[in-house]
Amino acid sequence: MNGEMVISIAERGVYMTLMISLPLMLVALLVGLLVSIFQATTQIQEQTLAFIPKVIAVMIALIFFGPWMLTQIVTYAFDIFSNLTRYIG
């Protein structure tokens, strides 16, 4: 295993991490933005009002995006393990 292969595996790992976390982060960002706009227009400055909707939205998004995320992780792990002899040997 040379340095180029290690960098390639690490690069794919970072890319996979970004792709898997992106849907949940976008949902949290959009819900946070909507709650902030709501708080600014109504002048309600309750801290839990910003936290609870984000948690609920991320949990719902996890239900929808969970199968896709799991498929991506399993595919990546299968690629790593199936090419293990190429990486080591």
Number of C-alpha atoms within 10 A of each C-alpha: 11 8 8 9 13 12 11 11 15 12 12 13 15 12 11 16 14 12 13 18 12 12 17 19 15 13 19 21 14 13 20 19 14 14 17 17 12 15 16 11 9 9 10 11 12 9 9 9 15 18 14 11 16 22 14 13 17 20 16 14 17 16 11 12 16 15 11 13 18 12 11 16 16 12 12 16 13 12 11 14 12 11 12 12 10 11 14 9 7
